[in-house]
Amino acid sequence: MTILIRDVITVDAEGVGAGPADVLVDGGRIARIAPVRTLDAGDAHVIDGRGRHVMPGFVDAHSHADGALFDPEVQLALLRQGVTTVIGGQDGVSYAPGDGDYAAEYFAAINGPHPSYRGGGIASLLAAYDGATAVNAGVLVPAGTVRFDVMGRSTDAASPDELARMRALVADGLADGALGLSTGLDYVPGVFAGTDELAALAAPVAAAGAVYVSHMRGGYEANSAAGIAEMAAIARASGARVHVSHFHAEPHLVHELLAELDRDGVDATFDAYPYTRGCSILAMPILPASLTVRPAVEVVAELADPAVRSRLRREWFPTITGYASLGPEWPSMLTLAHVASPDFDWAHGLTIAQGAAEASAHSGASIDAIDFALDVLVASRLEVNVVMAVQYERSDAGLAEILSHPAAIGGSDGIFIGRHPHPRARGSFSRYLAMLVREQATIGWADAAALVSSRAVARFGLGDRGAVREGSIADLVLVDPDAVRATASYAEPLGLGTGIDDVLVAGVPVLAGGALTGATPGRGIRRSVDETSGPLVSHGTHDIRRPVRHEPSRSGEAAEA
């Protein structure tokens, strides 16, 4: 398919075009970039680019669309933000390796079920995306799922034999094309993995030239230093490059801790979404890991037992008040985003405190926040997620200070499950551009392209993407610089981005006039063994390698991505 984008301003991390240009796309790649009106359209499909920028397709480096990506509504939400590639397998929990059942149960309110994967490892999971979606998908090997596959629900340290088997699964996943290894150290079973175990699992990551990606231990915010120290220890022991997931803390702390890693010689990047509040499963912040590691049916039975509730109220819930990210006001800080039980459908969008008050009013009995939260979990078989406020809301200027760091990479942490979800799933990438470039004027368009595209491409080895230059894969986004913005908010979280109406994936229009075209050229992106070769590209104080190889044809059997 041949496409000619007329009269458009080219923008990538190398800079902004001096004037309008024509961009010819053929065979899935950018064939020519020439002065405006100098290329013969011939039989090409012409897209009018007047008043718009053409940018490399955006990469969501932290996505929970693993199973939801096959839903056209999810594809539309991503493409309206310019996202052409997502990276799943986050937070240590996803479908492969294994049969997918553990992730489908424990992360039911985050990733949900996968429509087709039932086993076969990373290779089968990636193959499921080929030609089945409008958006590309890469995945990480999830360390928690690896641990579950080998050790089940054990809370013990891994034996030498178990550790060897886990390392082999990590190495197999990387050989199958995974982009790195992820950990979720506030989730089960990852919370039970010690630093030595994690460093051992990161060793094959370093050998492959991939990336160790971590939801750090300890709740972030004021506790971030401990998580960063553990990441540094893992990097030193394994030699792996590291990436901090959803790094949310006060701006000065983010900069100080990244500077510490830099001084220690740790090659580190991070992602952060342009919102202050978080989102996760309700069970994670309010229940002990020693309980939630058990099968959901057993946890539900325990929570329904008055004696267990009494013990949790007496011994466990007082500890929540010490969380740096929540504290004693936690019932007013957790808003119900997804509740699986129809009996509590009315509670979507309410805080736990508000829900308890409503339940009390309707029942005529006094129901406090603890009982209400546990009632919701029992009725929903734990399938509940919440938007989590923090004790100190950050301003847009504070968020911009974090996101303008040269090691920052765009990542929404987007969760598409829930009637009242966090707006980051549908708004992050539009908000990066609107807030950082137009409103706060913290970065320019070239740096924005680095944030939302090229740094992720280089860091995770996504091939010849991330640039608007001849020969690059034509994952391209047309952006109206004056109109791009997020409409999703905490109050109205389902709004779609505006200002991005035309998107190509592999040279095929997947969004035209703001609507899906129905084309599904997306595929599972496989990392190749030579992704870390090539010259270093400097982004401020951090050097991030850019791949220089050329990929085989998309129709080839040994696919690049």
SEVOGU-584163 format. One record per residue (C-alpha): residue number from 1; z, y, x; residue in one letter. Coordinates in steps of 0.25 Angstrom, whole numbers, plus 2048, in hexadecimal, padded with zeros to 3 digits. Example, Ala and Ser with C-alpha at 12.3 -4.5 7.8 and 13.67 -1.06 7.14 Angstrom:
! residues 2
- 1:81F:7EE:831:A
- 2:81D:7FC:837:S
This chain:
! residues 561
- 1:800:800:800:M
- 2:7FC:80E:805:T
- 3:804:81A:802:I
- 4:802:829:806:L
- 5:80E:832:804:I
- 6:808:840:804:R
- 7:80E:84D:809:D
- 8:81C:848:80C:V
- 9:826:84D:817:I
- 10:82A:841:820:T
- 11:838:83F:823:V
- 12:83F:835:82C:D
- 13:84A:835:837:A
- 14:840:83A:841:E
- 15:83E:847:839:G
- 16:838:84E:82D:V
- 17:829:850:82D:G
- 18:824:85E:831:A
- 19:81B:85E:824:G
- 20:815:856:819:P
- 21:80E:849:81D:A
- 22:807:83E:817:D
- 23:80D:830:819:V
- 24:804:824:817:L
- 25:80A:816:814:V
- 26:803:809:816:D
- 27:807:7FB:817:G
- 28:815:7FE:815:G
- 29:816:808:821:R
- 30:814:816:824:I
- 31:805:816:829:A
- 32:803:825:82B:R
- 33:80A:833:82B:I
- 34:801:83E:82B:A
- 35:800:84D:827:P
- 36:7FF:84F:819:V
- 37:7F1:84D:812:R
- 38:7EB:847:81E:T
- 39:7EC:838:81A:L
- 40:7E2:832:810:D
- 41:7E9:82C:804:A
- 42:7DD:822:801:G
- 43:7E3:818:7F8:D
- 44:7F1:81B:7FC:A
- 45:7FC:81D:7F1:H
- 46:800:82C:7F3:V
- 47:80E:831:7F2:I
- 48:810:840:7F1:D
- 49:81B:844:7FB:G
- 50:81A:853:7F9:R
- 51:828:859:7FA:G
- 52:82E:84C:7FF:R
- 53:833:845:80B:H
- 54:82F:837:80F:V
- 55:83A:830:816:M
- 56:83C:822:81B:P
- 57:842:818:811:G
- 58:851:81A:810:F
- 59:85A:80E:814:V
- 60:867:80C:80D:D
- 61:86F:806:818:A
- 62:87B:801:80F:H
- 63:877:7FC:802:S
- 64:87C:7F2:7F8:H
- 65:86F:7F0:7F1:A
- 66:86E:7E2:7F7:D
- 67:86C:7DC:7E9:G
- 68:869:7E8:7E1:A
- 69:85D:7EB:7E8:L
- 70:854:7E3:7DF:F
- 71:858:7EC:7D3:D
- 72:84D:7F6:7D1:P
- 73:857:800:7CD:E
- 74:85E:7FF:7DA:V
- 75:851:800:7E2:Q
- 76:84E:80D:7DA:L
- 77:85C:813:7DD:A
- 78:859:810:7EC:L
- 79:84B:815:7EC:L
- 80:84E:822:7E5:R
- 81:857:825:7F1:Q
- 82:84C:821:7FB:G
- 83:853:814:7FF:V
- 84:848:809:803:T
- 85:852:800:80B:T
- 86:860:7FB:808:V
- 87:869:7F4:812:I
- 88:872:7EA:80B:G
- 89:87C:7DF:80F:G
- 90:886:7EA:810:Q
- 91:895:7E9:811:D
- 92:896:7DB:816:G
- 93:892:7D5:808:V
- 94:884:7D1:803:S
- 95:87C:7C5:7FF:Y
- 96:878:7BE:80C:A
- 97:87B:7B5:813:P
- 98:880:7AB:809:G
- 99:87C:7AA:7FA:D
- 100:880:7B8:7F6:G
- 101:88B:7B4:7ED:D
- 102:896:7BB:7F5:Y
- 103:890:7C8:7F5:A
- 104:88B:7C7:7E6:A
- 105:89A:7C5:7E2:E
- 106:8A2:7CE:7EC:Y
- 107:898:7D9:7EC:F
- 108:894:7D7:7DE:A
- 109:897:7E6:7DB:A
- 110:890:7EB:7E8:I
- 111:883:7E3:7EB:N
- 112:883:7DA:7DE:G
- 113:87B:7CD:7DE:P
- 114:86E:7CB:7E5:H
- 115:863:7C7:7DB:P
- 116:85D:7BC:7E4:S
- 117:864:7B9:7F1:Y
- 118:86C:7AC:7F0:R
- 119:86C:7A8:7FF:G
- 120:864:7A7:80B:G
- 121:86A:7B2:814:G
- 122:865:7C0:818:I
- 123:857:7BB:819:A
- 124:857:7B7:80A:S
- 125:85E:7C4:806:L
- 126:854:7CD:80D:L
- 127:848:7C5:808:A
- 128:84D:7C7:7F9:A
- 129:84A:7D6:7FB:Y
- 130:83B:7D4:800:D
- 131:832:7DA:7F6:G
- 132:83D:7DA:7EB:A
- 133:841:7E8:7EC:T
- 134:83C:7F6:7EE:A
- 135:847:7F8:7F9:V
- 136:849:7F2:806:N
- 137:856:7EA:809:A
- 138:85C:7E7:816:G
- 139:869:7DF:817:V
- 140:875:7DD:820:L
- 141:87C:7D0:823:V
- 142:889:7D2:81B:P
- 143:895:7CD:823:A
- 144:89E:7CB:817:G
- 145:894:7C1:811:T
- 146:892:7BA:81F:V
- 147:8A1:7B8:81F:R
- 148:8A2:7B3:811:F
- 149:896:7A9:814:D
- 150:89E:7A3:820:V
- 151:8AC:7A5:81C:M
- 152:8AD:7A6:80D:G
- 153:8B8:7AF:808:R
- 154:8C1:7AC:814:S
- 155:8C9:7B8:819:T
- 156:8CC:7B2:827:D
- 157:8C6:7B6:834:A
- 158:8B9:7AE:837:A
- 159:8BA:7A2:840:S
- 160:8B0:7A1:84C:P
- 161:8A7:797:844:D
- 162:8A7:7A1:837:E
- 163:8A4:7AC:840:L
- 164:899:7A5:847:A
- 165:893:7A2:839:R
- 166:894:7B0:834:M
- 167:88D:7B5:841:R
- 168:882:7AB:83F:A
- 169:880:7B1:830:L
- 170:880:7BF:835:V
- 171:875:7BB:840:A
- 172:86D:7B4:836:D
- 173:86D:7C0:82C:G
- 174:869:7C9:837:L
- 175:85E:7BF:83B:A
- 176:859:7C0:82D:D
- 177:858:7CF:82D:G
- 178:865:7D5:82A:A
- 179:867:7E3:82F:L
- 180:875:7E1:834:G
- 181:883:7DC:830:L
- 182:88C:7E2:825:S
- 183:89B:7E1:823:T
- 184:8A4:7E6:818:G
- 185:8B2:7E6:81D:L
- 186:8B9:7EB:811:D
- 187:8B2:7E0:809:Y
- 188:8B5:7D1:809:V
- 189:8B3:7C8:811:P
- 190:8AF:7D3:81B:G
- 191:8BD:7D9:81B:V
- 192:8C2:7CC:821:F
- 193:8B9:7CC:82D:A
- 194:8C0:7D1:83A:G
- 195:8B9:7DA:844:T
- 196:8B7:7CF:84D:D
- 197:8AF:7C7:842:E
- 198:8A7:7D3:83F:L
- 199:8A3:7D6:84E:A
- 200:89F:7C7:84F:A
- 201:896:7C8:843:L
- 202:890:7D5:849:A
- 203:88C:7CF:856:A
- 204:87F:7C9:850:P
- 205:87D:7D6:84A:V
- 206:87D:7DD:857:A
- 207:874:7D1:85D:A
- 208:86A:7D4:852:A
- 209:86A:7E3:854:G
- 210:86F:7E5:846:A
- 211:87A:7ED:840:V
- 212:889:7EA:83C:Y
- 213:88B:7F2:82F:V
- 214:899:7F3:82A:S
- 215:8A1:7F7:81E:H
- 216:8AD:7FA:826:M
- 217:8BB:7F5:824:R
- 218:8C6:7FE:81E:G
- 219:8C0:807:814:G
- 220:8B9:812:81C:Y
- 221:8BD:820:81A:E
- 222:8CA:823:822:A
- 223:8CA:814:826:N
- 224:8BC:815:82C:S
- 225:8C1:815:83B:A
- 226:8C6:807:83A:A
- 227:8B9:802:835:G
- 228:8B1:809:83F:I
- 229:8BA:803:84A:A
- 230:8B7:7F5:845:E
- 231:8A8:7F8:845:M
- 232:8A9:7FD:853:A
- 233:8B1:7F0:858:A
- 234:8A6:7E8:851:I
- 235:89B:7F0:858:A
- 236:8A1:7EE:865:R
- 237:8A4:7DF:864:A
- 238:896:7DC:85E:S
- 239:88D:7E7:864:G
- 240:888:7E9:856:A
- 241:883:7F7:851:R
- 242:88B:7FB:845:V
- 243:889:802:837:H
- 244:895:807:82F:V
- 245:892:805:820:S
- 246:895:811:816:H
- 247:89D:819:820:F
- 248:8A6:822:817:H
- 249:8B1:82A:81D:A
- 250:8B3:839:820:E
- 251:8A8:83F:828:P
- 252:8B0:842:834:H
- 253:8B5:833:835:L
- 254:8A7:82E:833:V
- 255:8A2:836:83F:H
- 256:8AE:833:847:E
- 257:8AD:824:846:L
- 258:89E:824:848:L
- 259:8A1:82C:855:A
- 260:8AB:822:859:E
- 261:8A1:816:857:L
- 262:897:81E:85F:D
- 263:8A1:820:86B:R
- 264:8A4:811:86B:D
- 265:896:80E:86C:G
- 266:894:808:85E:V
- 267:886:80A:858:D
- 268:88A:80E:84A:A
- 269:884:813:83E:T
- 270:889:815:82F:F
- 271:884:817:821:D
- 272:88B:820:817:A
- 273:887:823:809:Y
- 274:888:832:804:P
- 275:894:830:7FB:Y
- 276:8A2:830:7FD:T
- 277:8A7:825:7F3:R
- 278:8A5:816:7F6:G
- 279:8A2:80A:7ED:C
- 280:8A6:7FB:7EE:S
- 281:8AB:7F0:7E7:I
- 282:8B8:7F3:7E0:L
- 283:8BF:7E7:7E5:A
- 284:8BD:7EB:7F4:M
- 285:8C7:7F7:7F4:P
- 286:8D1:7F2:7EA:I
- 287:8D3:7E3:7ED:L
- 288:8D7:7DC:7F9:P
- 289:8CD:7D5:801:A
- 290:8D5:7C8:801:S
- 291:8D3:7C8:7F2:L
- 292:8C4:7CC:7F1:T
- 293:8C0:7C2:7FB:V
- 294:8C2:7B8:7F1:R
- 295:8B7:7B4:7E6:P
- 296:8B6:7BE:7DB:A
- 297:8BA:7B4:7D1:V
- 298:8C7:7B2:7D8:E
- 299:8C9:7C1:7DB:V
- 300:8C7:7C4:7CC:V
- 301:8D2:7B9:7C8:A
- 302:8DC:7BF:7D2:E
- 303:8DA:7CD:7CC:L
- 304:8DC:7C8:7BE:A
- 305:8E9:7C2:7C2:D
- 306:8F5:7CC:7BF:P
- 307:8FD:7C7:7CA:A
- 308:8F2:7CA:7D4:V
- 309:8F0:7D7:7CF:R
- 310:8FE:7DA:7D0:S
- 311:8FE:7D6:7DF:R
- 312:8F2:7DE:7E2:L
- 313:8F8:7EA:7DB:R
- 314:905:7E9:7E3:R
- 315:8FF:7E5:7F0:E
- 316:8F1:7E9:7F1:W
- 317:8ED:7F5:7E9:F
- 318:8F8:7FE:7F1:P
- 319:8EF:7FC:7FD:T
- 320:8E3:802:7F7:I
- 321:8EA:810:7F8:T
- 322:8E9:80F:807:G
- 323:8DA:80E:807:Y
- 324:8D3:81A:80E:A
- 325:8C8:81A:805:S
- 326:8D0:819:7F8:L
- 327:8DF:81B:7F8:G
- 328:8E9:81C:7EC:P
- 329:8DF:822:7E3:E
- 330:8D5:816:7E3:W
- 331:8D5:814:7D4:P
- 332:8CE:822:7D3:S
- 333:8C5:820:7DE:M
- 334:8BE:813:7DA:L
- 335:8B3:815:7CF:T
- 336:8AD:809:7C8:L
- 337:89F:808:7CC:A
- 338:89C:7F9:7C8:H
- 339:8A4:7F0:7BE:V
- 340:89E:7E3:7BB:A
- 341:8A6:7E0:7AF:S
- 342:8A1:7E6:7A2:P
- 343:8AF:7E7:79D:D
- 344:8B1:7F3:7A7:F
- 345:8A3:7F9:7A6:D
- 346:8AA:805:7A0:W
- 347:8B1:808:7AD:A
- 348:8A4:80B:7B6:H
- 349:8A6:818:7BC:G
- 350:8B5:819:7BA:L
- 351:8BF:819:7C5:T
- 352:8C9:80E:7C6:I
- 353:8D3:818:7C1:A
- 354:8CB:81C:7B5:Q
- 355:8C7:80E:7B1:G
- 356:8D6:80A:7B1:A
- 357:8D9:816:7A8:A
- 358:8CE:813:79F:E
- 359:8D2:804:79E:A
- 360:8E0:808:79B:S
- 361:8DB:812:790:A
- 362:8D3:807:78A:H
- 363:8DD:7FB:78B:S
- 364:8E9:803:787:G
- 365:8F0:7FD:794:A
- 366:8F3:803:7A1:S
- 367:8E9:7FE:7AB:I
- 368:8EA:804:7B9:D
- 369:8DF:805:7C4:A
- 370:8E3:7F8:7CB:I
- 371:8E2:7F0:7BE:D
- 372:8D5:7F7:7B9:F
- 373:8CE:7F4:7C7:A
- 374:8D2:7E6:7C7:L
- 375:8CE:7E4:7B8:D
- 376:8C0:7E9:7BB:V
- 377:8BF:7E0:7C7:L
- 378:8C4:7D4:7BF:V
- 379:8BA:7D7:7B4:A
- 380:8AF:7D9:7BD:S
- 381:8B1:7CD:7C7:R
- 382:8B3:7D7:7D2:L
- 383:8A5:7DD:7D0:E
- 384:8A9:7EC:7D0:V
- 385:8A5:7F7:7D9:N
- 386:8AB:805:7DA:V
- 387:8A8:813:7E0:V
- 388:8B3:816:7E9:M
- 389:8B7:825:7EB:A
- 390:8BE:829:7F8:V
- 391:8CA:831:7FA:Q
- 392:8C3:83D:800:Y
- 393:8B5:840:7FA:E
- 394:8AB:845:805:R
- 395:8A2:850:803:S
- 396:893:850:804:D
- 397:895:857:811:A
- 398:89E:84C:816:G
- 399:894:841:812:L
- 400:889:849:819:A
- 401:892:84A:826:E
- 402:893:83B:826:I
- 403:884:838:822:L
- 404:87F:842:82D:S
- 405:884:839:838:H
- 406:879:834:841:P
- 407:87E:825:83E:A
- 408:87D:826:82F:A
- 409:874:81D:827:I
- 410:871:81E:818:G
- 411:878:813:810:G
- 412:87C:814:801:S
- 413:886:808:800:D
- 414:87F:808:7F3:G
- 415:884:7FF:7E8:I
- 416:87B:7FD:7DC:F
- 417:884:7F5:7D3:I
- 418:88C:7FC:7C9:G
- 419:88B:805:7BD:R
- 420:892:811:7C4:H
- 421:88E:80E:7D3:P
- 422:890:817:7DF:H
- 423:885:821:7DF:P
- 424:882:81E:7EE:R
- 425:879:813:7EA:A
- 426:86F:81C:7E3:R
- 427:872:829:7EA:G
- 428:875:827:7F9:S
- 429:867:82A:7FF:F
- 430:863:835:7F6:S
- 431:871:83B:7F9:R
- 432:86F:83A:808:Y
- 433:863:842:807:L
- 434:867:84C:7FD:A
- 435:875:84F:802:M
- 436:873:84E:811:L
- 437:865:855:813:V
- 438:864:85E:807:R
- 439:872:862:802:E
- 440:87B:860:80F:Q
- 441:870:863:819:A
- 442:877:85A:822:T
- 443:86B:852:827:I
- 444:85C:855:827:G
- 445:851:84C:821:W
- 446:84E:844:82E:A
- 447:85D:841:830:D
- 448:85D:83D:821:A
- 449:852:833:824:A
- 450:85A:82D:82F:A
- 451:866:82C:826:L
- 452:85F:825:81A:V
- 453:855:81D:822:S
- 454:852:81C:831:S
- 455:860:81A:836:R
- 456:862:80E:82D:A
- 457:854:808:831:V
- 458:857:809:83F:A
- 459:866:804:83E:R
- 460:863:7F8:836:F
- 461:855:7F5:83B:G
- 462:84C:7F7:82F:L
- 463:83F:7F8:836:G
- 464:834:802:835:D
- 465:83B:80A:82A:R
- 466:843:817:82B:G
- 467:838:820:82F:A
- 468:82C:828:82A:V
- 469:822:825:835:R
- 470:815:81D:836:E
- 471:817:80E:837:G
- 472:825:80E:830:S
- 473:827:806:823:I
- 474:824:80F:817:A
- 475:832:80F:811:D
- 476:831:81D:80D:L
- 477:838:827:803:V
- 478:833:834:7FE:L
- 479:83E:83E:7FC:V
- 480:83E:84B:7F5:D
- 481:848:853:7FF:P
- 482:84C:85D:7F4:D
- 483:84E:853:7E8:A
- 484:854:847:7EF:V
- 485:862:844:7EA:R
- 486:86C:83A:7E4:A
- 487:86F:83B:7D5:T
- 488:879:82F:7D6:A
- 489:888:834:7D5:S
- 490:895:82E:7D4:Y
- 491:895:832:7C5:A
- 492:886:82E:7C3:E
- 493:883:824:7CD:P
- 494:876:81E:7C8:L
- 495:86D:82A:7CB:G
- 496:861:828:7D4:L
- 497:85D:830:7DF:G
- 498:853:83B:7DD:T
- 499:848:841:7E7:G
- 500:843:834:7EC:I
- 501:838:82F:7E3:D
- 502:82E:827:7EC:D
- 503:832:81C:7F6:V
- 504:82A:812:7FD:L
- 505:82F:805:803:V
- 506:825:7FE:80D:A
- 507:81B:808:809:G
- 508:81C:804:7FA:V
- 509:820:80E:7EF:P
- 510:82D:809:7E9:V
- 511:831:816:7E3:L
- 512:827:81F:7DD:A
- 513:82A:82B:7D4:G
- 514:839:827:7D5:G
- 515:836:81A:7CE:A
- 516:835:80C:7D4:L
- 517:827:807:7D6:T
- 518:82B:7F8:7D5:G
- 519:826:7F5:7E3:A
- 520:82F:7EC:7EB:T
- 521:82B:7ED:7FA:P
- 522:83A:7ED:7FE:G
- 523:83E:7E1:807:R
- 524:84A:7DC:80F:G
- 525:84B:7E3:81C:I
- 526:84D:7DA:828:R
- 527:852:7DF:835:R
- 528:84A:7DA:841:S
- 529:850:7D6:84E:V
- 530:84A:7E2:856:D
- 531:84E:7ED:84C:E
- 532:858:7F3:857:T
- 533:84D:7F4:862:S
- 534:846:801:864:G
- 535:84A:80F:868:P
- 536:857:816:863:L
- 537:856:821:859:V
- 538:861:82B:85A:S
- 539:868:830:84E:H
- 540:872:83A:854:G
- 541:87C:832:85C:T
- 542:878:825:857:H
- 543:86C:81D:85C:D
- 544:866:814:851:I
- 545:85A:80B:855:R
- 546:84D:80C:84F:R
- 547:844:800:84E:P
- 548:837:801:854:V
- 549:830:7F4:850:R
- 550:825:7F3:846:H
- 551:828:7E9:83A:E
- 552:81F:7DE:835:P
- 553:817:7E1:828:S
- 554:820:7E0:81C:R
- 555:817:7D4:817:S
- 556:81A:7CD:824:G
- 557:824:7C1:824:E
- 558:82D:7C6:82F:A
- 559:830:7D2:827:A
- 560:837:7DE:82E:E
- 561:840:7E3:824:A
